[in-house]
Amino acid sequence: MSERAEECSVVQLGRLDYGDANALQERVRDAREAGLIGDTLLLLEHNPVYTRGRRSSPEELPQEEAWYAERGIEIVDVDRGGRVTYHAPGQLVGYPIVKTADVVAHVRSLERVIIAALASVGVEARARVDEGADFTGVWVEERKIASIGVHLRRSVTTHGFAINVDMDLEPWQWIVPCGLQAEITSVAAETGVSPDAEQFAGQISAAWAAELGATPQSLSPERLAAMITPTDATLA
């Protein structure tokens, strides 16, 4: 959980390429470290991309990189924990840039937020804390519906979670997701309803607020950009 729950914001960014979102995360983290902003949750969708975390191994991507490229999927190495995962439109990605003294507690908090948000749309989900690091995330029975992987620097987190809302699940079959031979599911697959990832952001925002015990402020991307840009005074 955040150490400064009284100061938190939510920014809905729409769809961003992974590289652009990663660069924005770095700027937001720098601003959080400098005290320019409070804890901030970035919510967005990505164009198709496989990301490899620090614990990834080559066999998790069994095809050649060109094979994936022919299908319109980029491959990016990242500094978060975890293994290979997939992002694409119809999946809600959340990057909580928060100050924390306990990264494990932060991950457990994200699991609770996702479980609560899914419950609000009729999906009964669970964490699998006692089964090892590879089972980090959120599950519907034995099916994985949300992935979590974070990075910590100077007590400020980046990266976060990805919830399958209503996306094409076939590309998950082309990798070994999170190092597991696990079935992947989505809100749409579980409920028979086709929700919108951007609308589901409202459920996540509400669940995050409840977890923090705060009322997050909604920020526009433009307002966020202004807040994280150092002024002459902050550089002095």
Residue pairs with C-beta under 8 A, 6 or more apart in sequence:
1 100
1 105
1 106
1 109
1 211
1 212
2 8
2 39
2 98
2 99
2 100
2 212
3 99
3 100
3 101
4 38
4 39
4 99
5 39
5 212
5 213
5 214
6 38
6 214
7 37
7 38
7 39
8 38
8 39
8 40
8 41
8 98
8 208
8 209
8 212
8 214
8 216
8 217
9 37
9 38
9 39
9 40
9 41
9 216
9 217
9 218
9 219
9 224
10 40
10 41
10 43
10 201
10 205
10 208
10 216
10 217
10 218
10 219
11 40
11 41
11 42
11 43
11 218
11 219
11 220
11 221
11 224
12 43
12 44
12 198
12 201
12 218
12 221
13 21
13 24
13 42
13 43
13 44
13 221
14 44
14 45
14 198
15 44
15 45
15 46
15 47
15 89
16 24
16 44
16 45
16 46
17 46
17 47
18 46
18 47
18 49
18 51
18 74
18 76
18 87
19 76
21 42
21 44
21 46
21 93
21 95
22 76
22 78
24 42
25 42
25 95
25 97
25 158
25 159
26 158
27 228
28 37
28 40
28 42
28 95
28 97
28 224
28 228
29 97
29 153
29 156
29 157
29 158
30 228
31 37
31 227
31 228
31 230
32 38
32 39
32 40
32 97
32 98
32 99
32 156
33 153
33 154
33 156
34 230
34 234
36 227
36 228
36 230
36 234
37 224
37 227
37 228
39 96
39 97
39 98
39 99
39 212
40 96
40 97
40 98
40 219
40 224
41 94
41 95
41 96
41 97
41 204
41 205
41 208
41 216
42 94
42 95
42 96
42 97
43 92
43 93
43 94
43 201
43 204
43 205
44 92
44 93
44 95
45 87
45 88
45 89
45 90
45 91
45 92
45 93
45 197
45 198
46 87
46 88
46 89
46 91
46 93
47 74
47 87
47 88
47 89
48 71
48 72
48 73
48 74
48 86
48 87
48 88
48 89
48 171
49 73
49 74
49 75
49 76
49 86
49 87
49 88
50 61
50 68
50 73
50 74
50 75
50 76
50 84
50 85
50 86
50 87
50 175
51 75
51 76
51 77
51 78
51 80
51 84
51 85
51 86
51 87
52 60
52 61
52 75
52 76
52 77
52 78
52 83
52 84
53 78
53 80
53 81
53 82
53 83
53 84
53 85
53 149
54 79
54 80
54 81
54 82
55 81
55 82
55 83
55 133
55 179
56 77
56 82
56 83
56 84
56 179
57 83
57 179
59 176
60 83
60 84
60 175
60 176
60 177
60 179
61 68
61 75
61 84
61 175
61 176
62 174
62 175
62 176
63 174
65 75
68 74
68 75
68 174
71 171
71 174
73 86
73 171
78 149
78 151
78 159
79 151
79 159
80 149
80 150
80 151
80 158
80 159
81 133
81 149
81 150
81 151
82 136
82 147
82 148
82 149
82 178
83 134
83 176
83 177
83 178
83 179
84 175
84 176
84 177
84 178
84 179
85 147
85 149
85 162
85 177
85 178
86 171
86 172
86 175
86 177
87 93
87 162
88 167
88 168
88 171
89 167
89 197
90 164
90 165
90 166
90 167
90 168
90 186
90 197
91 162
91 163
91 164
91 165
91 167
91 197
92 162
92 163
92 165
92 197
92 198
92 200
92 201
92 204
93 160
93 161
93 162
93 163
94 110
94 160
94 161
94 162
94 163
94 204
95 158
95 159
95 160
96 106
96 110
96 157
96 160
96 208
97 156
97 157
97 158
98 106
98 156
98 157
99 155
99 156
99 157
100 106
100 152
100 155
100 156
100 157
101 155
103 150
103 152
103 157
106 150
106 152
106 157
107 136
107 148
107 150
108 127
108 129
109 211
110 148
110 150
110 160
110 161
111 127
111 129
111 136
111 137
111 138
111 148
112 127
112 207
112 211
113 161
113 204
113 207
113 208
113 211
114 125
114 138
114 146
114 148
114 161
114 163
114 204
114 207
115 125
115 126
115 127
115 138
116 207
116 210
116 211
117 163
117 200
117 203
117 204
117 206
117 207
118 124
118 125
118 138
118 140
118 145
118 146
118 163
118 187
118 203
119 125
120 203
120 206
120 207
121 187
121 191
121 193
121 195
121 200
121 203
122 191
123 140
123 145
123 187
123 190
123 191
124 140
125 138
125 139
125 140
125 145
125 146
126 138
126 139
126 140
127 137
127 138
127 139
128 135
128 136
128 137
128 139
129 135
134 178
134 179
134 180
135 180
136 148
136 149
136 178
137 144
137 146
137 147
137 148
137 161
137 178
138 144
138 145
138 146
138 148
138 163
139 145
140 185
140 190
142 182
142 183
143 182
143 183
143 184
143 185
143 190
144 177
144 178
144 180
144 182
144 183
144 184
144 185
145 163
145 164
145 184
145 185
145 186
145 187
145 190
146 161
146 162
146 163
146 164
147 161
147 162
147 177
147 178
148 160
148 161
149 159
149 160
150 157
150 158
150 159
150 160
151 157
151 158
151 159
163 187
163 200
163 204
164 184
164 185
164 186
164 187
165 186
165 187
165 188
165 195
165 196
165 197
165 200
166 186
166 187
166 188
166 194
166 195
166 196
166 197
167 186
167 188
167 197
169 184
169 185
169 186
169 189
172 184
177 184
187 193
187 195
187 200
188 194
188 195
205 216
205 218
208 216
209 215
209 216
219 227
